[in-house]
Structure formats: structure tokens, C-alpha cells
């Protein structure tokens, strides 16, 4: 059975610079990568090396921001991937540090719903079969039609309020799954109560949390090539996954 982690990016090097690193990291834990890109991304700028990695071009939709297309596009990855594959959503700036994600093929598994205080189902991480993604997201093999249909239902994508349109993908996912039988994997928070347990977080300056097993890293997403930020990231990556 094939297992794919789905990430996405628009034409933002602060995000797609992570591609070769997350490709290696997820492969180390048995997952192939599907990278969904908006129409403004030059594939020549993407660095990846595994023949198993799939790059899927999302449609241009004039009424939607490229950020919304990139983020929401992950929901329709089953338009590009096999129905008999296990598909899990993640983010380009989430780096796995442990073999933590082992969902069952027949289940709908949501990791870290507790981190949103049980409001939104998080895009990092939700896993199910390609068949279930197609069924629940109404994937018709026409991604533009599917995305516009769901964006028109929520209306958030067209808002001028950043918090509204930025959460479009989370809202669509939550609406689609709210009546389903979900296998929840609670993550928990650090003793300080702010950040996810086992997470190296940019909000905390990418500090290594003491006395915790490391699960993943929520990496920098602005000015990521700055030496102070890049050196911290490379050091963390190489401590788990070795040099590229």
C-alpha cells in the first residue's frame, strides 16, 4: 500500500525551500510525498530527488488567492492520487522528527484536534484512504470545480479578514468530517500549556523542548534563509535525518 503525505505551496520560497528536507524526512518514516503547487510556481525552482515524489499542478482560479488555492488544494489530493493509497495532509513547514503517524487504512484519523481546543480539524495532520477522501470531499477529478463549490459554501475564502480566508481549508475539512466516525489521536501540550507536546516551534524560537520526545517541528515561514534561522533548522534536521 502506498502512503502519501500531501503538502502544498504557492510561489513563496520561504515555503518551498523545505521541500528536499521534508521529502527525506517523510521517506525515512515510510511516506512518499505529493507536492501541490499553484500555477505561479516554477517547477525548476523546486528541489527534490525521489522518483516517488509527485508534483501536482493546481488550477488557476481568478476569484481565489493563490495561498487559498495552495492550502485548500490539499483537500482534493485524491483527484491526483490512487484511491487505494493512504493519504495524509501536512504542511510544507512541518518537519517530522519521529515515526509517530501510523494511521489505519480504513479509518479517518485526525491528529491533534485537542491543539485547536476541539474546534477545527487540523490540516496537520488528517489521514484516510484515497477512496474516503474522494467520498467525503466530493472529489470529481475537477479540482477547480470541487474547490469553488466548497469555498462558495463556507464563503470564507472571499473575505477581506485574514483570519477568515486563511482558515478556509480548516473550515472545509471540519464541515466535511464533523458527522463522521473519527479516530482521534490527542497530542497534548507542553507543561507550559502553549505549544504542542514534542514540537520544536518557531513561536518559541525553535528551541528544543526539554524532557520531551521530539515529534515534529513547526518551522520558520518568513525570511527562512537568514543564517540564524537556517542554521537552527539545518542543525535540527541533521540531528535526526543526517545530511542531505
Secondary structure as UniProt FT lines:
FT   STRAND          3..9
FT   HELIX           13..16
FT   TURN            17..18
FT   HELIX           19..28
FT   TURN            29..30
FT   STRAND          32..37
FT   TURN            39..40
FT   HELIX           43..45
FT   TURN            51..52
FT   STRAND          54..57
FT   TURN            62..63
FT   HELIX           66..73
FT   HELIX           74..79
FT   TURN            83..84
FT   STRAND          86..89
FT   TURN            92..93
FT   STRAND          94..96
FT   TURN            105..106
FT   STRAND          109..111
FT   HELIX           113..116
FT   TURN            117..118
FT   TURN            124..125
FT   STRAND          126..129
FT   HELIX           130..137
FT   HELIX           143..154
FT   HELIX           156..158
FT   HELIX           162..166
FT   HELIX           168..177
FT   TURN            178..179
FT   STRAND          183..185
FT   TURN            191..192
FT   TURN            197..198
FT   STRAND          199..201
FT   HELIX           202..204
FT   TURN            205..206
FT   TURN            210..211
FT   STRAND          216..218
FT   TURN            224..225
FT   HELIX           227..241
//
